[in-house]
Amino acid sequence: MSNPKLNTLFKRFTTSVKFYKKRLVVFGVFSTGYGYMLYANRNHKSDIFRMAMAGSLSNMLCEVGFHFADTVNIRSKLHTQKVSTYRMLTHIFMEEGMYGLSKGISACFYGSIVCGFVYFSLFKLLKAQIYQLTGDKMPLSLLCLTSAFLAESFTLLLYYPYDTIK
């Protein structure tokens, strides 16, 4: 005796793997190359470059790690009735499978790398330049705000049109 619900889930899972096969290969190759580049440049002479590389990696890990939760959150807010997070998660997974939970993840992946790189390099660069001009009189929070605003603005211009497909 077979369980029809389990069969449906298994079928959706295998369909998702077939659909994402090419994307998984591209993601794997890019991640491997990017990881190697980070490892090879861990002792780079430029503090700005090392900070930018580490920031892009940490930003990418956070954004991709929480992409699924963000997708469920957005979908539950757009739903006509008030729905719990768990119910929306199961609804998305049962109706669309992993595809529904991972819509827009490639834009999130590449956008977060760019954003992290720009933010952390700008922060380190602006901190050195502004503190040299003002002599530590500028508040650190204003420097963080400026770097974040410029990095997010630049990144949103690049990947926002692709991120709206959630």
C-alpha positions in Angstrom: 0.0 0.0 0.0 1.5 3.3 -1.0 0.9 6.8 0.5 -0.4 9.2 -2.2 0.8 12.3 -0.4 4.3 10.9 -0.1 4.3 9.9 -3.7 3.3 13.4 -4.7 6.0 14.9 -2.6 8.6 12.6 -4.1 7.5 13.3 -7.6 7.7 17.1 -6.9 11.1 16.7 -5.4 12.5 14.8 -8.4 10.9 17.2 -10.8 12.5 20.1 -8.9 15.9 18.4 -9.1 15.5 17.9 -12.9 14.4 21.5 -13.3 17.3 22.9 -11.2 20.0 20.6 -12.5 21.6 23.3 -14.7 21.2 26.0 -12.0 22.7 23.7 -9.4 25.7 23.0 -11.7 26.2 26.8 -12.3 25.7 27.6 -8.6 28.2 24.9 -7.7 30.9 25.9 -10.2 30.5 29.6 -9.3 30.6 28.9 -5.6 33.7 26.7 -6.0 35.5 29.3 -8.0 34.4 32.1 -5.7 35.4 30.1 -2.6 38.8 29.4 -4.1 39.3 33.1 -5.0 38.5 34.0 -1.4 40.9 31.4 -0.1 43.7 32.4 -2.4 43.3 36.1 -1.5 43.0 35.7 2.3 46.4 37.3 2.7 46.0 40.0 0.1 48.0 43.2 0.9 44.9 45.5 0.5 42.8 45.7 3.7 39.9 47.1 1.6 39.9 44.1 -0.8 40.1 41.6 2.1 37.3 43.3 3.9 35.2 43.4 0.7 35.7 39.7 0.0 34.8 38.7 3.5 31.8 41.0 3.5 30.5 39.7 0.2 30.8 36.1 1.5 29.0 36.8 4.8 26.3 38.8 3.1 25.7 36.1 0.5 25.5 33.4 3.2 23.0 35.4 5.2 20.8 36.4 2.2 20.7 32.9 0.7 20.1 31.3 4.0 17.1 33.4 4.8 15.7 33.6 1.2 13.2 30.8 1.9 11.9 32.5 5.0 11.7 35.8 3.2 9.7 34.2 0.4 7.2 32.7 2.8 6.9 36.0 4.6 6.2 37.9 1.4 3.7 35.4 0.2 1.8 35.3 3.5 1.5 39.1 3.5 0.1 39.1 0.0 -2.4 36.4 0.8 -6.0 37.5 1.0 -6.6 36.0 4.4 -4.4 36.0 7.5 -2.2 32.8 7.3 0.4 31.5 9.7 3.9 31.0 8.5 3.8 27.3 8.8 0.6 27.0 6.8 2.0 29.3 4.1 5.2 27.2 4.0 3.3 24.0 3.6 0.9 25.6 1.0 3.8 26.8 -1.1 5.7 23.5 -0.9 2.6 21.4 -1.6 1.4 23.6 -4.5 4.8 24.5 -6.2 7.4 22.4 -4.5 11.0 23.7 -4.0 10.5 25.8 -7.1 8.0 28.0 -5.2 10.4 28.4 -2.3 13.4 29.3 -4.4 12.0 31.7 -6.9 14.4 34.6 -7.3 17.2 32.9 -5.4 19.8 33.4 -8.2 19.1 37.2 -8.2 19.4 37.1 -4.4 22.6 35.1 -4.6 24.5 37.4 -7.1 23.0 40.6 -5.7 24.0 39.9 -2.2 27.6 39.2 -3.3 27.7 42.6 -5.1 26.1 44.4 -2.2 28.4 42.9 0.4 31.5 43.7 -1.7 30.4 47.3 -2.3 29.3 47.9 1.3 32.4 46.6 3.0 34.9 48.1 0.6 33.1 51.5 0.8 33.0 51.3 4.5 36.7 50.6 4.8 37.6 53.2 2.1 35.3 56.0 3.5 36.5 55.3 7.1 40.1 55.8 6.1 39.5 58.9 4.0 37.0 60.7 6.2 38.9 60.0 9.4 42.0 61.4 7.8 40.1 64.6 6.8 38.0 65.0 10.0 40.3 63.5 12.6 37.8 61.0 14.1 35.1 63.6 14.4 32.6 61.8 12.2 30.3 59.3 14.0 30.8 55.7 13.0 27.0 55.3 12.6 26.9 57.9 9.9 29.7 56.2 8.1 27.8 52.9 8.3 24.6 54.6 7.0 26.4 56.2 4.1 28.1 53.0 3.1 24.9 50.9 3.4 22.8 53.5 1.4 25.3 53.6 -1.5 25.8 49.8 -1.6 22.1 49.1 -1.5 21.3 51.7 -4.1 23.9 50.4 -6.5 22.8 46.8 -5.9 19.1 47.4 -6.2 19.7 49.0 -9.6 21.3 45.8 -10.7 19.2 43.0 -9.3 15.9 44.4 -8.1 14.1 43.7 -11.4 15.1 40.1 -11.1 14.2 39.8 -7.4 10.5 40.8 -7.9 9.6 37.3 -9.2 9.1 35.9 -5.7 
